[in-house]
């Protein structure tokens, strides 16, 4: 075994001390509330170099792209992966940092992306757009409202490559703005099917439905306001037509969409919301067993997801809710 050089050893020690290592393979997908509420990411599949300004209910936002274009809603998968890893660590009491190291293949697989050469190339391009896109906003992600500017990620670097030059391990430094959202737990759990949605507008509508409807009985919004909140650049008549297509296809995870009179969109959960105290109850030790099966997972979020799944499948009678829940959790545990 060849001993490490002093410089290499120092670099490795610095990584271990300063970086949070992403190693929760079954982390529950989570997104920050500000990104779900406001149109930060582009819905375009082509380079979007427009400077976008947004003002709604006192929240102001200006997004300035780089020459590479504005970060897209698919680029945001990287941030969702990082947020999910950090929240999983916080749930286990681990120390976290806004500087993270991650394995590129884990990121690609977790976000339902190809692990081909093109997949790694697109991942690198996504890092470049995230680092180059600048945000100026007064949107609060911590205890104070401050107008400031920042990049979606502060920096990124490839820390390990294959002999062919393909990235293996990547280091990312998140913005303070996003890291503060994690520390204040200003995040929401996403459906595991989120990464399977390939239409940008579908993803954006899902984010808004999750943020505003959640597990309430319904959320209604005018088509004009919805177009503004999605950040769509399409004329209103085209946006309306795309919504109608989404209603016909009926593929949105967790939520049903319907068009109401007065140019209103109505969003309702696919399963009737459970009333307080309704549904299967689990013993505290069952949640402890779930933590052991999926280290770092938010077991209360898993419990809520399982209860929603139980309701959506017809609320079947269970001989043992605890065994049924643990069996369901095992399907999400790493092999």
C-alpha positions in Angstrom: 0.0 0.0 0.0 1.4 3.4 -1.0 1.3 5.9 1.8 -0.6 9.1 1.2 1.3 12.2 0.5 1.1 15.0 3.2 -0.9 17.1 0.8 -3.3 14.3 0.0 -3.7 13.4 3.6 -4.4 17.0 4.5 -7.0 17.3 1.7 -8.7 14.1 2.9 -8.7 15.3 6.5 -10.2 18.6 5.4 -13.0 16.8 3.5 -13.8 14.7 6.6 -13.9 17.7 8.9 -15.7 20.3 6.7 -18.0 18.2 4.5 -21.2 16.4 5.2 -21.1 13.0 3.4 -24.4 12.0 1.6 -24.9 8.3 2.6 -28.6 7.9 3.4 -29.7 5.6 0.5 -33.4 5.7 1.3 -33.8 9.3 2.4 -37.4 10.6 2.0 -37.5 13.2 -0.8 -37.9 16.7 0.6 -38.0 20.2 -1.0 -37.7 23.6 0.6 -40.9 25.6 0.9 -39.6 28.7 -0.8 -38.7 26.9 -4.0 -42.1 25.1 -4.0 -44.0 28.4 -3.5 -42.1 30.7 -5.9 -41.1 30.4 -9.6 -37.3 30.1 -9.1 -36.6 27.4 -11.7 -37.2 27.5 -15.5 -39.8 25.3 -17.0 -38.1 25.5 -20.4 -36.3 22.6 -21.9 -34.1 24.9 -23.9 -31.5 27.4 -22.5 -33.5 30.1 -20.8 -31.5 33.3 -20.6 -34.4 35.7 -19.6 -34.1 37.8 -16.4 -37.3 36.9 -14.5 -38.9 39.3 -11.9 -41.7 38.1 -9.7 -43.7 40.0 -7.1 -46.6 38.4 -5.2 -48.1 39.2 -1.8 -44.9 41.2 -0.7 -42.5 38.5 -1.9 -40.1 39.8 -4.5 -37.8 37.7 -6.6 -35.4 38.3 -9.5 -33.7 35.4 -11.2 -30.7 36.2 -13.4 -29.3 33.4 -15.5 -25.7 32.9 -16.6 -24.7 32.4 -20.2 -25.4 28.7 -19.6 -29.1 29.5 -19.0 -31.3 29.6 -16.0 -31.4 26.6 -13.7 -34.3 24.3 -14.6 -36.9 22.5 -12.6 -35.0 19.2 -13.4 -31.7 20.8 -12.1 -33.6 21.3 -8.8 -33.4 17.5 -8.3 -29.9 18.0 -7.1 -31.0 20.4 -4.4 -33.9 18.1 -3.4 -31.3 15.2 -3.1 -29.1 17.4 -0.9 -32.0 18.6 1.3 -33.3 15.1 1.7 -29.8 13.9 2.8 -29.4 16.8 5.3 -32.9 16.2 6.8 -32.1 12.5 7.2 -28.9 13.4 9.1 -30.8 15.9 11.3 -33.3 13.2 12.1 -30.5 11.0 13.5 -28.8 13.8 15.4 -25.8 14.0 13.0 -24.0 17.3 12.5 -24.5 18.8 9.1 -22.7 21.3 6.9 -23.7 23.3 3.8 -20.7 21.7 2.1 -21.6 18.2 1.0 -19.9 15.3 -0.8 -22.0 12.9 -2.8 -21.6 10.0 -5.2 -22.8 11.0 -8.7 -24.2 7.6 -9.3 -26.3 7.7 -6.1 -27.7 11.1 -7.1 -28.6 9.9 -10.6 -30.3 6.7 -9.3 -32.2 8.5 -6.5 -33.6 11.0 -9.0 -34.5 8.5 -11.6 -31.9 9.6 -14.1 -29.8 7.6 -16.6 -26.4 6.5 -15.4 -25.0 6.5 -19.0 -22.3 8.8 -20.2 -24.9 11.3 -21.3 -26.4 11.2 -17.8 -23.2 12.3 -16.3 -22.7 15.0 -18.9 -26.2 16.4 -18.2 -25.5 16.3 -14.5 -22.4 18.4 -14.9 -24.4 20.9 -17.0 -27.0 21.1 -14.2 -24.3 21.9 -11.7 -23.1 24.7 -13.9 -26.6 26.2 -14.3 -27.2 26.0 -10.6 -24.0 27.8 -9.7 -24.5 30.4 -12.4 -28.1 31.3 -11.7 -28.3 34.3 -9.3 -31.2 35.1 -7.0 -32.1 38.4 -5.5 -35.0 38.1 -3.1 -36.6 39.1 0.2 -38.1 35.6 0.7 -37.5 34.4 4.3 -35.9 31.0 4.9 -34.9 31.7 8.5 -36.0 34.1 11.3 -35.2 37.3 9.4 -36.3 39.0 6.2 -33.3 40.3 4.4 -33.0 41.3 0.7 -29.9 39.7 -0.7 -28.4 38.0 -3.7 -26.8 34.6 -4.0 -26.4 31.6 -6.3 -28.5 28.5 -5.9 -25.3 26.7 -5.0 -22.2 28.6 -4.0 -19.8 26.2 -5.7 -19.2 22.7 -6.9 -16.2 20.5 -7.8 -15.4 17.0 -9.0 -13.3 15.5 -6.2 -12.8 12.1 -7.8 -13.0 10.9 -11.4 -12.7 7.6 -13.3 -9.7 7.1 -15.6 -12.0 8.1 -18.5 -12.7 11.4 -16.8 -16.3 10.6 -15.6 -17.2 12.2 -12.2 -17.4 9.8 -9.3 -17.6 12.0 -6.2 -18.8 15.6 -6.2 -18.5 18.3 -3.6 -21.3 21.0 -3.4 -21.5 24.0 -1.3 -25.1 25.1 -0.8 -26.1 28.8 -0.4 -26.7 30.0 3.1 -30.3 30.8 2.0 -31.0 27.1 1.2 -29.1 25.7 4.2 -31.1 28.0 6.5 -34.3 26.4 5.1 -33.0 23.0 6.1 -31.9 24.1 9.6 -35.3 25.7 10.2 -37.0 22.6 8.8 -38.8 24.7 6.2 -39.3 21.7 4.0 -42.1 19.4 2.8 -42.0 15.7 1.9 -42.6 14.9 -1.8 -44.1 11.9 -3.4 -41.6 9.3 -4.5 -43.1 9.5 -7.9 -42.0 13.1 -8.3 -38.8 12.2 -10.1 -40.8 10.1 -12.6 -42.7 13.2 -13.9 -41.0 14.3 -17.2 -43.2 17.3 -18.0 -41.9 20.5 -16.3 -45.3 22.0 -15.8 -46.6 18.8 -14.1 -43.8 19.0 -11.6 -44.5 22.6 -10.9 -48.2 22.1 -10.5 -47.5 19.2 -8.1 -45.2 21.4 -6.0 -47.8 24.1 -5.7 -50.5 21.5 -4.9 -48.3 19.9 -2.2 -47.5 23.3 -0.7 -51.0 24.8 -0.8 -53.4 21.8 -0.6 -51.2 19.4 1.4 -53.7 17.1 3.2 -56.5 19.6 3.3 -59.8 18.8 1.5 -59.1 21.1 -1.4 -57.3 24.2 -2.8 -58.7 26.5 -5.4 -56.7 29.1 -7.4 -57.5 31.2 -10.4 -55.8 30.2 -13.7 -54.2 33.6 -14.0 -52.6 33.5 -10.5 -51.5 29.9 -11.1 -49.8 30.8 -14.3 -47.9 33.5 -12.4 -46.9 31.2 -9.6 -45.7 28.5 -11.9 -43.5 31.0 -13.8 -44.9 29.8 -17.1 -43.9 32.0 -20.1 -46.8 30.7 -22.2 -49.8 32.9 -23.1 -52.7 32.3 -20.7 -54.8 30.5 -23.4 -51.9 28.1 -24.0 -51.3 27.6 -20.3 -55.0 26.9 -19.9 -54.9 24.3 -22.7 -51.9 22.6 -21.0 -53.8 22.4 -17.7 -56.8 20.8 -19.5 -54.5 18.2 -20.9 -53.1 17.5 -17.5 -56.7 17.1 -16.2 -57.5 14.6 -19.0 -54.3 12.6 -18.5 -54.8 12.5 -14.7 -51.3 11.5 -13.8 -50.4 13.9 -11.0 -49.2 12.0 -7.9 -51.5 12.4 -4.8 -53.8 15.0 -6.3 -56.8 15.4 -8.7 -57.2 18.5 -10.8 -60.5 19.8 -12.0 -61.6 23.0 -13.9 -64.3 25.1 -12.2 -66.4 28.0 -13.4 -64.9 31.4 -13.3 -61.5 30.2 -14.7 -60.6 28.4 -11.4 -58.5 25.3 -10.9 -59.6 23.0 -8.0 -57.1 20.6 -6.4 -58.2 17.8 -4.2 -56.2 14.9 -2.6 -56.7 11.5 -4.4 -57.5 9.9 -1.0 -59.9 11.6 1.4 -57.9 13.2 4.2 -57.8 11.2 7.4 -59.5 12.8 10.3 -57.4 13.2 13.5 -57.2 9.8 15.2 -58.6 8.0 12.2 -56.8 5.1 10.5 -54.2 2.5 11.7 -52.3 3.3 14.9 -48.7 2.2 15.4 -46.8 1.4 18.6 -43.8 3.6 19.4 -41.5 0.5 19.2 -42.7 0.0 15.7 -41.4 3.4 14.7 -38.1 2.5 16.4 -37.9 -0.7 14.2 -38.6 1.4 11.1 -35.7 3.7 12.0 -33.5 0.7 12.2 -34.7 -0.5 8.8 -34.2 2.9 7.1 -31.5 4.8 9.0 -32.0 8.6 8.7 -35.5 8.4 7.3 -38.2 10.6 8.8 -40.4 7.8 10.2 -43.2 10.2 10.9 -43.3 11.2 7.3 -43.1 7.5 6.3 -46.0 6.8 8.7 -48.1 9.6 7.1 -47.2 8.3 3.6 -48.2 4.8 4.6 -51.5 5.9 6.1 -52.3 7.9 2.9 -51.4 4.8 0.8 -53.7 2.7 3.1 -56.5 5.1 2.6 -56.0 5.3 -1.2 -56.1 1.5 -1.5 -59.6 1.3 0.0 -58.7 1.3 3.7 -58.4 -2.5 3.9 -58.8 -4.2 7.3 -55.4 -5.0 8.8 -54.7 -8.0 11.0 -51.7 -6.1 12.4 -51.1 -2.5 11.4 -47.5 -2.7 12.9 -46.5 -5.7 10.7 -48.2 -4.2 7.6 -46.3 -0.9 8.1 -42.9 -2.6 8.6 -43.5 -4.7 5.5 -44.2 -1.6 3.6 -41.1 0.1 4.9 -38.9 -2.8 3.9 -39.9 -2.2 0.3 -38.2 1.2 0.7 -35.1 0.0 2.6 -31.8 -0.3 0.7 -30.9 -3.8 -0.5 
